Structure formats: structure tokens, C-alpha cells
Amino acid sequence: MGLPAPLVTPEPGPAPAPADRWSSGVRPALVGFLWARLCVAAGFVVAHVLSGRVALPDGRLHLSEGLLTWDGAFYRALAAGWYDGSTTEAARFFPLFPAAARAVSPLFLGREDIALVVIANVSALAGAVVLWRLAVEVIGDHDAAGRSAWMVAVVPSAFVLAFAYSEGLSLLLVAATLLMAHRRAFWWVAALGLASSAVRPVGVLLVVPIGVEALRTLRASDLHPTDLHPTDQHPTAGRGADVPTSVAVAARLTAVVAPVVGLGLAMAWVGAATGDDGLPFRIQRQLRAGFRDPLTRLAQGIWDVARFDFRDVYNVAFAVVFIALVVLSVRRRQPLAWIAYSVTTLVVALSANNIDSLGRYGLLALPLVVALAQWADIRWRQVLVGAVGSIGLVWLTTEALLGRVIP
């Protein structure tokens, strides 16, 4: 019987290069964040100027509600009175975002409305930084990563990131989930995936990229110490560690089912508060006017626009751009998990008779933003993205406040 091998303390690896440090992602994220808020502010000004000159379907309701209009009004009602003190329609919104606002409202003198706006905006900024890190680690292109961090803020539908919407928190959770899946930290993936589904029902779509990554990495040579403990290690650290296969399988299975569990818990939470299980989905089905296959729905939208029926013009435009970005992501050889997530998100968003808000659904398919950043590797393309995005932010903010488009 041989003597045990002596314990050897591994030498610390080289310090990360300046371009790899988290602080390197803050600058582009902050630039995009601040510029986008200036564009949204400009949209408020334009909306007030136009309010006396154009027809307002809902009067001045949205102008008076400001950053807490549309979905924000429901989140404010939930944060203040919870489900038993809100309208029935508010039950279609999941609980984690308003619950977070209720929890931190004492920091804002009990103002849940302020808490909602702060959480939404801070999460959006943090999410852009995490998206930068994700792009750095996965595609290894620091320039494209920097562009991703500011472009996610200037996509025209990203004006909702400044409003009291849950998209900011979802952006942070989706980016973090994809990052942890890339690092094979599947216990973290499970926690983040569960939280994502408790913020928005579409968070359950993360089961697709998580499942792809879980299957792809379930090989003995790819096992990672984070299968044992949720740590923030770099994926190259500890490669080849002796991790039991059963633990690796358990970590991956937990991660895969976590978004589904989060969806179920959120539904149970709403059901317990309202006394009506399944209420969120029933309301959502009514608003979406039933389901249909996405191809004929998109074709109908294009045909309507061609006949000068512009009710779906923004949704069709977003759909065409997002599909082009899916094709680009394939050509740029993004990970299979990313492509599957983007495709699934678009299919689900287009699988309804009412495809309002398609722009913000597609916004959370973050690999599409990275694909846009990869495409914009020439100066004129970056200028084009910035200009079109800025104009779009101003215009869609204006349209939403005038009640002419549903964000």
C-alpha cells in the first residue's frame, strides 16, 4: 500500500489582462445606459409636444403615468397592494419583480414606484456588464463584447429598460444564467434559471440553452469543480478534477428543471394570492387572442403592411431584423445553445394572433444582441446601429407615451 501523495497547493494563475477585467465592461455599458436614457428623455419631450396635435387613443393617461405606464402601472399596483389588492388583469404578471420592490421600498421612504424604476434601471446596467463578460468568455472578441454592452441599451425596444418593466431584471438574470452555463457552474445556473421564471413566464425558455449546455458538457473530460460547489471559477480552472459523475448529472438535471420549477412556483404563488390557479395563463391567452403557427402569422403581418395596414409594422420590422440576426449568429458560429435559445424565443413570440411587444421579447434573446455587435465590426455599421437605435428609442418612447403602440 503506497503512501498518499503529498498535498500540493496550486500556484495562482496569471492575473487577468486589463481587457478581461470586469471594470473593462463598465465603461461601454455605462455609455450605452446613459445615452439610452437621454433618448428616452427626448421621447418624453417629443410626446408632450405632439400630445396636442395627434389623436391619443387613451387620452393623456400614459403621459401622466410616465415611467410607470403600461405594464409599469400593474407592477406598481402589485408592489403596493399585492395580488389581492390589484385588478384581475394584474395577475398575469409574475411576483419576483414587485416583491423585490416591496422589499427595498423602505430605502425609498416606502415608495414602491421609485423602487420599481430603480431596480429596473440598475438591473439593466448590471445586465449589460454581465453581457459584456459573457461575450468576452464565449466569443473571445473584446471589441464585439464592448459593442454588445452598449448596443443592448440602444436597441429601439430597449426603451422599456428605463421604465418600471421587469425586462431590466430579466436581462441581468438571462445574461448571468448563460454565463454560468458556459462556466459549467450548474448549481448557479439552477438558482438563476429559477429566478428568471419567477420574474417572467418566458424565463422558462432558458431550459433550452441550459439543456443544450448540460448535454454538451456531460463528459468526463469536461467535468468541472463547480459541479460540486457554486463558485465563480473560470472554466479552465481545475479541469480534470475527480468529480463524481452522479454529482455532475445531478447538477445538470437540477439546472435543466429549475426554470420549470420557477414557473410552477410563480404560478402557485399567484394562485395562492388570488385563489385562482392558472389565472395568469388564461389572461395571457385572451390577450394573445389564441395561438397559431409562427410562419403564417409573420406572413400575414408582412402582407398587412404591404397593403398599408400598419398595425403590426413595428412587430414585423423587429421580426425581420431578429430573423436576420439568427442567420448571422449561425454564420458567426455562435454556440448551439445560444442559437437554440434565440430561435425558440422568436418562435414563441410569433406563435400568437396578437404579437404586440415582440421587440422586447426578442431583446431578451441576448445572443442576438451579440450577433448584432459581431456584424458591426466596421465603423460605418457601428454608426448605423447607433443612429437607427437612437432614433428608434426616441420614436418608440414617444409612441408608447401617446398610447399609439403597446410596448
C-alpha positions in Angstrom: 0.0 0.0 0.0 1.7 3.2 -1.2 2.0 6.4 0.7 -0.6 9.1 -0.1 0.5 11.7 -2.5 1.6 14.9 -0.8 -0.8 17.8 -0.9 0.3 20.5 -3.3 -1.0 24.0 -3.2 -1.6 25.1 -6.8 0.2 28.2 -7.9 -2.1 31.1 -8.6 -2.6 31.7 -12.3 -1.6 34.8 -14.1 -3.6 37.9 -13.4 -6.3 38.7 -15.9 -5.3 41.0 -18.7 -6.7 44.6 -18.3 -9.2 43.9 -21.2 -10.6 40.9 -19.3 -11.3 42.7 -16.0 -14.9 43.3 -15.1 -14.2 47.0 -14.9 -13.4 47.0 -18.6 -17.1 46.2 -19.3 -18.4 49.0 -17.2 -17.5 51.8 -19.5 -19.3 50.7 -22.7 -22.3 49.5 -20.6 -22.5 52.9 -18.8 -22.1 54.8 -22.1 -25.0 52.9 -23.7 -27.1 53.2 -20.5 -26.7 57.0 -20.2 -27.2 57.6 -23.9 -30.3 55.5 -24.0 -31.8 57.4 -21.0 -31.1 60.7 -22.9 -33.0 59.3 -25.9 -35.9 58.2 -23.6 -36.0 61.7 -22.1 -36.1 63.2 -25.6 -39.0 60.8 -26.3 -40.9 62.3 -23.4 -40.3 65.8 -24.7 -41.5 64.9 -28.2 -44.5 63.1 -26.8 -45.6 66.2 -24.8 -45.1 68.4 -27.9 -47.2 66.1 -30.1 -49.9 65.4 -27.5 -52.0 68.3 -28.5 -51.7 67.7 -32.2 -52.4 64.0 -32.7 -55.2 61.6 -31.7 -54.5 59.9 -28.3 -56.3 56.5 -28.0 -56.0 56.6 -24.2 -56.0 60.3 -23.7 -53.1 61.6 -21.6 -53.1 58.5 -19.4 -49.7 57.3 -20.4 -48.1 60.8 -20.4 -49.3 61.3 -16.8 -48.1 57.8 -15.7 -44.6 58.4 -17.1 -42.1 55.7 -16.4 -44.8 53.7 -14.6 -47.2 53.4 -17.6 -48.5 50.3 -19.4 -47.1 47.2 -17.6 -45.4 49.5 -15.0 -48.9 50.5 -13.8 -49.7 46.9 -13.0 -46.3 46.3 -11.3 -46.9 49.4 -9.2 -50.3 48.1 -8.1 -48.8 44.7 -7.2 -45.9 46.3 -5.3 -48.3 48.5 -3.3 -51.3 46.2 -2.8 -50.1 42.7 -3.9 -52.4 40.5 -5.9 -55.4 40.7 -3.5 -55.4 44.5 -3.8 -54.9 44.7 -7.5 -57.1 44.3 -10.6 -57.6 40.8 -12.0 -55.5 41.7 -15.1 -52.5 42.3 -12.9 -52.5 38.6 -12.0 -50.7 37.8 -15.4 -47.6 39.5 -14.0 -45.2 37.3 -12.1 -44.2 38.1 -8.5 -40.5 38.4 -8.1 -40.1 41.9 -9.6 -42.9 43.6 -7.5 -41.8 41.5 -4.5 -38.3 42.9 -4.8 -39.7 46.4 -5.0 -41.8 45.8 -1.8 -38.7 44.5 -0.1 -36.5 47.5 -0.8 -39.1 50.2 -0.7 -38.1 51.3 2.9 -34.9 52.5 1.3 -37.0 54.9 -0.7 -39.3 56.1 2.1 -41.9 53.4 1.3 -42.2 54.5 -2.3 -42.7 51.2 -4.2 -43.0 53.1 -7.5 -39.5 54.6 -7.1 -38.1 51.2 -6.1 -39.5 49.6 -9.3 -37.8 52.2 -11.5 -34.5 51.9 -9.6 -34.4 48.1 -9.7 -35.3 48.1 -13.4 -32.6 50.6 -14.3 -29.8 49.3 -12.1 -30.5 45.7 -13.2 -30.4 46.8 -16.9 -27.0 48.4 -16.3 -25.6 45.4 -14.4 -27.1 43.1 -17.1 -25.2 45.0 -19.8 -21.9 44.5 -17.9 -22.6 40.7 -17.4 -23.5 40.5 -21.2 -20.0 42.0 -21.9 -18.4 39.4 -19.7 -20.4 36.6 -21.4 -19.3 37.8 -24.9 -15.7 38.1 -23.7 -15.6 34.5 -22.4 -17.6 32.8 -25.1 -16.6 34.5 -28.4 -13.3 35.9 -27.2 -13.7 39.2 -29.1 -13.2 42.1 -26.8 -14.3 44.7 -29.3 -17.6 42.8 -30.1 -18.1 42.4 -26.3 -17.8 46.1 -25.8 -20.2 46.8 -28.6 -22.7 44.3 -27.1 -22.6 46.2 -23.8 -23.8 49.4 -25.3 -25.9 48.1 -28.2 -28.2 46.2 -25.8 -29.2 49.6 -24.4 -29.9 51.2 -27.8 -32.0 48.5 -29.5 -35.2 50.5 -30.2 -37.3 48.2 -28.0 -34.8 48.8 -25.1 -36.6 51.9 -24.1 -38.6 49.7 -21.7 -35.4 49.1 -19.7 -35.8 52.7 -18.4 -39.5 52.1 -17.5 -40.8 50.2 -14.5 -40.7 47.0 -16.5 -39.3 43.6 -15.5 -37.1 43.4 -18.6 -34.1 45.0 -16.8 -34.1 42.3 -14.1 -34.7 39.6 -16.7 -31.8 40.9 -18.8 -29.5 40.5 -15.8 -30.7 37.1 -14.9 -30.6 35.8 -18.5 -27.1 37.1 -19.1 -25.9 35.6 -15.8 -27.6 32.3 -16.5 -25.9 31.9 -19.9 -22.5 33.0 -18.3 -22.8 30.4 -15.6 -23.8 27.7 -18.1 -20.7 28.5 -20.1 -18.6 28.2 -17.0 -20.4 24.9 -16.1 -21.4 26.3 -12.7 -24.7 24.4 -12.9 -25.8 25.0 -9.3 -25.6 28.7 -10.0 -27.5 28.1 -13.3 -30.3 26.4 -11.4 -30.7 29.3 -9.0 -30.6 31.9 -11.7 -32.9 29.9 -14.0 -35.5 29.5 -11.3 -35.4 33.2 -10.5 -35.8 34.1 -14.2 -39.0 32.2 -14.4 -40.3 33.8 -11.3 -39.8 37.2 -13.0 -41.4 36.5 -16.4 -43.1 33.4 -17.8 -40.8 33.4 -20.8 -37.9 32.8 -18.3 -38.9 29.1 -18.7 -37.3 29.3 -22.2 -33.9 29.2 -20.6 -34.5 25.4 -20.3 -33.4 25.3 -23.9 -29.9 26.7 -23.7 -29.4 25.1 -20.3 -30.4 21.7 -21.6 -28.0 22.0 -24.7 -25.1 23.0 -22.5 -25.8 20.3 -19.9 -25.8 17.6 -22.6 -22.8 19.1 -24.4 -20.6 19.2 -21.3 -21.6 15.9 -19.7 -18.4 14.1 -20.5 -15.7 13.0 -18.1 -13.1 15.3 -19.6 -15.4 18.3 -19.2 -16.4 17.9 -15.6 -15.7 21.0 -13.5 -15.3 21.6 -9.8 -18.4 23.9 -9.9 -20.4 20.8 -10.2 -19.7 20.3 -6.5 -19.9 23.8 -5.2 -21.3 27.0 -6.8 -18.2 29.1 -7.1 -17.2 31.8 -9.6 -14.3 30.0 -11.1 -13.1 30.4 -14.6 -13.9 27.4 -16.8 -10.3 26.5 -17.3 -9.6 26.2 -13.6 -9.4 22.7 -12.1 -10.0 20.9 -15.4 -9.8 17.2 -15.0 -10.8 17.2 -11.3 -12.1 14.0 -9.9 -15.8 14.9 -9.7 -18.3 12.0 -9.2 -20.4 11.5 -12.3 -23.6 11.3 -10.2 -22.9 14.8 -8.8 -22.3 16.1 -12.3 -25.6 14.6 -13.6 -27.5 15.9 -10.6 -26.2 19.4 -11.1 -27.2 19.4 -14.7 -30.6 17.9 -14.1 -31.3 20.4 -11.4 -30.3 23.2 -13.7 -32.4 22.0 -16.6 -35.6 21.6 -14.5 -35.1 24.8 -12.4 -36.8 27.2 -14.9 -39.8 24.9 -15.0 -39.8 24.7 -11.2 -39.6 28.5 -11.1 -42.6 28.8 -13.4 -44.6 26.4 -11.3 -43.7 28.2 -8.0 -44.6 31.6 -9.5 -48.0 30.2 -10.7 -48.6 28.7 -7.2 -47.6 32.0 -5.6 -50.1 33.9 -7.8 -52.7 31.2 -7.3 -52.4 31.3 -3.5 -52.8 35.1 -3.5 -55.7 35.2 -5.9 -57.4 31.9 -5.1 -57.4 31.0 -8.8 -54.8 28.6 -10.1 -53.9 29.1 -13.8 -55.3 32.7 -13.9 -52.1 34.2 -15.4 -52.1 31.9 -18.4 -55.8 32.4 -19.0 -55.4 36.1 -19.1 -52.4 35.8 -21.3 -54.2 33.6 -23.8 -57.0 36.1 -24.0 -54.6 39.0 -24.6 -52.7 37.0 -27.3 -56.0 36.1 -29.0 -55.1 32.4 -29.3 -52.1 30.7 -30.8 -51.2 29.9 -34.4 -48.1 28.8 -36.2 -45.4 31.5 -36.4 -44.8 31.3 -40.2 -48.3 32.1 -41.3 -48.5 34.8 -38.5 -45.4 36.5 -39.8 -46.6 36.2 -43.4 -49.9 37.8 -42.5 -48.1 40.6 -40.8 -45.9 41.3 -43.8 -49.0 41.1 -46.1 -50.9 43.5 -44.0 -48.0 46.0 -44.1 -47.8 45.6 -47.8 -51.5 46.6 -48.0 -50.8 49.7 -46.0 -52.3 48.2 -42.8 -49.6 49.4 -40.3 -51.0 48.0 -37.1 -48.2 45.4 -36.9 -45.5 47.4 -38.7 -43.2 47.6 -35.6 -43.6 44.0 -34.8 -43.0 42.9 -38.3 -39.9 45.1 -38.5 -38.5 43.6 -35.3 -39.3 40.1 -36.5 -37.4 40.5 -39.8 -34.4 42.0 -38.0 -34.3 39.3 -35.4 -34.6 36.5 -38.0 -31.7 38.1 -39.9 -29.7 38.2 -36.7 -30.4 34.5 -36.2 -29.0 33.8 -39.6 -26.0 35.9 -38.7 -25.5 34.1 -35.4 -25.3 30.8 -37.3 -22.8 32.2 -39.8 -20.7 33.6 -37.0 -20.8 30.2 -35.4 -22.3 31.1 -32.1 -22.7 28.2 -29.6 -25.6 25.9 -30.4 -27.2 26.7 -27.0 -27.4 30.4 -28.0 -28.8 29.7 -31.4 -31.4 27.3 -30.0 -32.4 29.9 -27.4 -32.8 32.7 -30.0 -34.9 30.5 -32.3 -37.1 29.3 -29.5 -37.7 32.8 -28.3 -38.7 34.0 -31.7 -41.0 31.0 -32.4 -42.8 31.5 -29.1 -43.1 35.3 -29.6 -44.6 34.8 -33.1 -46.9 32.0 -32.1 -49.9 34.1 -31.4 -52.5 36.1 -33.2 -51.5 39.2 -31.2 -47.8 39.7 -31.5 -47.6 43.0 -29.7 -44.4 43.7 -27.7 -42.4 41.4 -29.9 -39.5 43.8 -29.8 -38.9 43.5 -26.1 -39.4 39.7 -26.2 -36.6 39.4 -28.8 -34.5 41.8 -26.8 -34.0 39.2 -24.1 -32.6 36.8 -26.6 -29.2 38.2 -25.8 -27.2 36.2 -28.3 -29.0 38.2 -31.0 -27.5 41.4 -29.5 -24.1 39.8 -29.6 -24.7 38.8 -33.2 -25.5 42.5 -34.0 -22.3 43.5 -32.3 -20.3 40.9 -34.3 -21.8 42.3 -37.5 -20.9 45.9 -36.6 -17.2 45.3 -36.9 -16.8 48.2 -39.3 -17.1 51.8 -38.3 -20.0 52.7 -40.6 -22.0 49.8 -39.3 -21.5 50.9 -35.7 -22.6 54.4 -36.6 -25.7 52.9 -38.4 -26.6 50.8 -35.3 -26.2 53.8 -33.0 -28.1 56.2 -35.2 -31.0 53.8 -36.0 -31.2 52.7 -32.4 -31.2 56.2 -31.0 -33.9 57.4 -33.4 -35.9 54.2 -32.6 -35.6 54.8 -28.9 -36.9 58.3 -29.2 -39.7 57.4 -31.5 -41.0 54.3 -29.7 -40.8 56.1 -26.4 -43.0 58.8 -28.0 -45.4 56.3 -29.5 -45.8 54.4 -26.2 -46.5 57.6 -24.2 -49.0 58.7 -26.8 -50.7 55.3 -26.5 -50.2 54.5 -30.2 -48.0 51.4 -29.6 -48.1 48.8 -26.9 -44.6 48.4 -25.5 
